[in-house]
């Protein structure tokens, strides 16, 4: 498994054809574009709408992803979010060479203790450590997460609780007192990276917009690793316009169409229960997606 400190973790959308089927050719285009920019870990989760993947297309999607990556690239698919679905998927995932799998966080009919039990049972059925994804309060507590880590259940933690002031984050502070920060990954794109890697010492970060400009995102990780925070800030600023649109419209919907608008791949219509952008939204995303896809880091 590639250490999370050695590569940005791209979180791409899942391309579909005109009939709504997962497209092997267009997804390969996305993977090749990301690999060409120096990113070697690709995580298929929320941006790929794995939440709504049909059980009947799960195996074919895993087959496609396993075949799409070049040697030396880690593909991390997702399972869940419901418990019963994830347990059935664990039996399927055991037969694939993926280094780990992320369990999508279920929200609603769950308790923190129940989630911890479910993650343990999933990891036991899967036979490998898993990625734990914390994106909301009430899903897991820091203590329960730490217990999973101590017991060898966790490969890494994706942390993505969005707050108005990221410097005031009691949950993350408590989590990092109990879990090695190197095992935790910033899960909110380039906008939180400097705080999370410089001030919180997290081990790495995920990127959605970096799927458009992977070399730029990879350059940001390099700048962070050598402590060149001015360079990291300059790169972060280049991602901000598209990230602002993702925040104001919807992160998943914007990214899905941004890759197509930038000419990287035909992503097709997004899966229901989501919907596409309207004309004014698409025009705004088009301009920023093309600008970001053409951007290069001055210090790359």
For each residue, the residues with C-beta under 8 A, 3 or more apart:
1: 74 99 100 155
2: 6 7 40 41 74 99
3: 6 7 203 204
4: 7 9 41 156 185 203 204
5: 182 203 204 225
6: 2 3 40
7: 2 3 4 38 39 40 41 204 218 221
8: 39 41 204 205 206 207 210 214 217 218 220 221
9: 4 39 41 42 43 76 185 204 205 206 207
10: 34 39 41 42 43 206 207 208 210 211 214 217
11: 42 43 44 45 46 47 48 206 207 208 211
12: 30 31 34 42 44 47 48 208 211 259
13: 30 47 48 49 211 252 255 256 259 267 270
14: 22 27 44 47 48 49 50 53 61 267
15: 22 23 26 27 29 30 259 265 266 267 268
16: 20 21 22 23 26 267 268 269 271
17: 20 21 22 23 26 266 268
18: 268
19:
20: 16 17 268 269 271
21: 16 17 57
22: 14 15 16 17 27 57 60 61 64
23: 15 16 17 26 27 266 268
24: 27 28 64 67 68
25: 28 29
26: 15 16 17 23 29 30 265 266 267 268
27: 14 15 22 23 24 30 31 64 65 68 265
28: 24 25 31 32 68
29: 15 25 26 32 33 264 265
30: 12 13 15 26 27 33 34 211 259 264 265
31: 12 27 28 34 35 42 68 69 70 73
32: 28 29 35 36 70
33: 29 30 36 37 211 214 264 265
34: 10 12 30 31 37 39 42 210 211 214
35: 31 32 38 39 40 69 70 73 214
36: 32 33 214 215
37: 33 34 210 213 214 215 216 217 218
38: 7 35 214 215 218
39: 7 8 9 10 34 35 42 207 210 214 217 218
40: 2 6 7 35 72 73 74
41: 2 4 7 8 9 10 73 74 76
42: 9 10 11 12 31 34 39 69 73 74 75 76
43: 9 10 11 76 78 102 131 158 206
44: 11 12 14 47 48 50 65 75 76 77 78
45: 11 48 50 78 102 104 133
46: 11 49 50 51 104 251 252
47: 11 12 13 14 44 208 251 252 255 256
48: 11 12 13 14 44 45 78
49: 13 14 46 52 53 252 256 270 271 274
50: 14 44 45 46 53 77 78 79 104
51: 46 81 104
52: 49 271 272 273 274
53: 14 49 50 57 58 61 271
54: 57 58
55: 58 85 88
56:
57: 21 22 53 54 60 61
58: 53 54 55 61 62 89 92
59: 62 63 92
60: 22 57 63 64
61: 14 22 53 57 58 64 65 77
62: 58 59 65 66 77 92 93 96 98
63: 59 60 66 67
64: 22 24 27 60 61 67 68
65: 27 44 61 62 68 69 75 77
66: 62 63 69 75 96 97 98
67: 24 63 64
68: 24 27 28 31 64 65 75
69: 31 35 42 65 66 73 74 75
70: 31 32 35 73
71:
72: 40
73: 31 35 40 41 42 69 70
74: 1 2 40 41 42 69 98 99
75: 42 44 65 66 68 69 98
76: 9 41 42 43 44 98 99 100 101 102 131
77: 44 50 61 62 65 93 96 98 101 102
78: 43 44 45 48 50 101 102 103 104
79: 50 85 86 89 90 93 101 102 103 104 122 126
80: 83 85 86 89 103 104 105 106 122
81: 51 85 86 103 104 105 106 107
82: 85 86 106
83: 80 86 87 106 118
84: 87 88
85: 55 79 80 81 82 88 89
86: 79 80 81 82 83 89 90 103 104 118 122
87: 83 84 90 91 121 122 125
88: 55 84 85 91 92
89: 58 79 80 85 86 92 93
90: 79 86 87 93 94 122 125 126
91: 87 88 94 125
92: 58 59 62 88 89 95 96
93: 62 77 79 89 90 96 98 101 126
94: 90 91 125 126 127
95: 92
96: 62 66 77 92 93
97: 66
98: 62 66 74 75 76 77 93 101
99: 1 2 74 76 128 155
100: 1 76 128 129 130 131 155 156
101: 76 77 78 79 93 98 126 128 130 131
102: 43 45 76 77 78 79 130 131 132 133 158
103: 78 79 80 81 86 118 119 122 130 131 132 133
104: 45 46 50 51 78 79 80 81 86 133
105: 80 81 115 133 134 135 136 139
106: 80 81 82 83 109 110 115
107: 81 110 136 138 139
108:
109: 106
110: 106 107 114 115 118 139
111: 114 115
112: 115 116 138 139 140 141 144
113: 116 117 144
114: 110 111 117 118
115: 105 106 110 111 112 118 119 139 140 144
116: 112 113 119 120 140 144 147 148
117: 113 114 120 121
118: 83 86 103 110 114 115 121 122
119: 103 115 116 122 123 130 132 148 153
120: 116 117 123 124 148 151 153
121: 87 117 118 124 125
122: 79 80 86 87 90 103 118 119 125 126 130
123: 119 120 126 127 128 129 130 153
124: 120 121 127
125: 87 90 91 94 121 122
126: 79 90 93 94 101 122 123 130
127: 94 123 124
128: 99 100 101 123 155
129: 100 123 152 153 154 155
130: 100 101 102 103 119 122 123 126 153 154 155
131: 43 76 100 101 102 103 154 155 156 157 158
132: 102 103 119 140 145 148 153 154 156 157 158
133: 45 102 103 104 105 157 158 160 187
134: 105 139 140 145 157 158 159 160 161 175
135: 105 139 158 160 161 187
136: 105 107 139 161
137: 161 171
138: 107 112
139: 105 107 110 112 115 134 135 136
140: 112 115 116 132 134 144 145
141: 112 144 145
142: 145 146 171 174 175 177 178 179
143: 146 147 178
144: 112 113 115 116 140 141 147 148
145: 132 134 140 141 142 148 149 154 157 175 178 179
146: 142 143 149 150 175 178 179
147: 116 143 144 150 151
148: 116 119 120 132 144 145 151 153 154
149: 145 146 152 153 154 157 179 180 183
150: 146 147
151: 120 147 148
152: 129 149
153: 119 120 123 129 130 132 148 149
154: 129 130 131 132 145 148 149 157 183
155: 1 99 100 128 129 130 131
156: 4 100 131 132 183 184 185 203 204
157: 131 132 133 134 145 149 154 175 179 183 184 185
158: 43 102 131 132 133 134 135 185 187 206
159: 134 172 175 184 185 186 187 196 202
160: 133 134 135 186 187 188 206
161: 134 135 136 137 169 171 172
162: 188
163: 166 168 169
164:
165: 168 169
166: 163 169 192 195 196
167: 195 199
168: 163 165
169: 161 163 165 166 172 173
170: 173 174
171: 137 142 161 174 175
172: 159 161 169 175 176 200
173: 169 170 176 177
174: 142 170 171 177 178
175: 134 142 145 146 157 159 171 172 178 179 184
176: 172 173 179 181 184 200 201
177: 142 173 174
178: 142 143 145 146 174 175
179: 142 145 146 149 157 175 176 183 184
180: 149 183 184
181: 176 184 200 201 202 203
182: 5 201 202 203
183: 149 154 156 157 179 180 203
184: 156 157 159 175 176 179 180 181 200 202 203
185: 4 9 156 157 158 159 202 203 204 205 206
186: 159 160 192 193 196 197 200 202 204 205 206
187: 133 135 158 159 160 205 206
188: 160 162 191 192 206
189: 192 193 205 206 207 208 209 210 239 243
190: 193 205 207 209 210 217 220 235 236 239 243
191: 188 236 239 240 243
192: 166 186 188 189 195 196 205
193: 186 189 190 196 197 205 220 224 232 236
194: 197 198 199 224 229 232 233 236
195: 166 167 192 198 199 200
196: 159 166 186 192 193 199 200 202 205
197: 186 193 194 200 201 202 204 205 224
198: 194 195 201 224 227 229
199: 167 194 195 196
200: 172 176 181 184 186 195 196 197
201: 176 181 182 197 198
202: 159 181 182 184 185 186 196 197 205
203: 3 4 5 156 181 182 183 184 185
204: 3 4 5 7 8 9 156 185 186 197 221
205: 8 9 185 186 187 189 190 192 193 196 197 202 221
206: 8 9 10 11 43 158 160 185 186 187 188 189
207: 8 9 10 11 39 189 190 210 211 214 217
208: 10 11 12 47 189 211 246 251 255
209: 189 190 212 213 217 239 242 243 246 255 258 292
210: 8 10 34 37 39 189 190 207 213 214 216 217 218 239
211: 10 11 12 13 30 33 34 207 208 214 255 259 264
212: 209 242 258 259 262 264 289 292 293
213: 37 209 210 216 217 238 239 292 293 295
214: 8 10 33 34 35 36 37 38 39 207 210 211 217 218
215: 36 37 38 218 219 296 297 300
216: 37 210 213 219 220 235 238 239 292 295 296 297 300
217: 8 10 37 39 190 207 209 210 213 214 220 221 235 239
218: 7 8 37 38 39 210 214 215 221 222 300
219: 215 216 222 223 231 235 297 299 300
220: 8 190 193 216 217 223 224 232 235 236 297
221: 7 8 204 205 217 218 224 225
222: 218 219 225 226
223: 219 220 226 228 229 231 232 235 299
224: 193 194 197 198 220 221 227 228 229 232
225: 5 221 222
226: 222 223
227: 198 224
228: 223 224 231 232 299
229: 194 198 223 224 232 233
230: 233 234
231: 219 223 228 234 235 297 298 299
232: 193 194 220 223 224 228 229 235 236
233: 194 229 230 236 237
234: 230 231 237 238 297 298 299
235: 190 216 217 219 220 223 231 232 238 239 297
236: 190 191 193 194 220 232 233 239 240
237: 233 234 240
238: 213 216 234 235 292 295 297
239: 189 190 191 209 210 213 216 217 235 236 242 243 292
240: 191 236 237 243 244
241: 244 245 288 291 292
242: 209 212 239 245 246 254 258 285 288 289 292
243: 189 190 191 209 239 240 246 247
244: 240 241 247 248
245: 241 242 248 249 254 281 284 285 288
246: 208 209 242 243 249 250 251 254 255
247: 243 244 251
248: 244 245
249: 245 246 253 254 277 281 285
250: 246 253 254 274
251: 46 47 208 246 247 254 255
252: 13 46 47 49 255 256 270 274
253: 249 250 256 257 270 274 275 276 277
254: 242 245 246 249 250 251 257 258 277 281 285
255: 13 47 208 209 211 246 251 252 258 259
256: 13 47 49 252 253 259 260 267 270
257: 253 254 260 261 267 270 276 277 282 285 289
258: 209 212 242 254 255 261 262 285 288 289
259: 12 13 15 30 211 212 255 256 262 264 265 267 289
260: 256 257 263 264 265 266 267 268
261: 257 258 282 285 286 289 290
262: 212 258 259 289 290 292 293
263: 260 290 293
264: 29 30 33 211 212 259 260 293
265: 15 26 27 29 30 33 259 260
266: 15 17 23 26 260
267: 13 14 15 16 26 256 257 259 260 270
268: 15 16 17 18 20 23 26 260
269: 16 20 276
270: 13 49 252 253 256 257 267 274 275 276
271: 16 20 49 52 53 274
272: 52 275
273: 52
274: 49 52 250 252 253 270 271
275: 253 270 272
276: 253 257 269 270 282
277: 249 253 254 257 281 282 285
278: 281 282
279: 282 283
280: 283 284
281: 245 249 254 277 278 284 285
282: 257 261 276 277 278 279 285 286
283: 279 280 286 287
284: 245 280 281 287 288
285: 242 245 249 254 257 258 261 277 281 282 288 289
286: 261 282 283 289 290
287: 283 284 290 291
288: 241 242 245 258 284 285 291 292
289: 212 242 257 258 259 261 262 285 286 292 293
290: 261 262 263 286 287 293 294
291: 241 287 288 294 295
292: 209 212 213 216 238 239 241 242 262 288 289 295
293: 212 213 262 263 264 289 290
294: 290 291
295: 213 216 238 291 292
296: 215 216 300
297: 215 216 219 220 231 234 235 238 300
298: 231 234
299: 219 223 228 231 234
300: 215 216 218 219 296 297
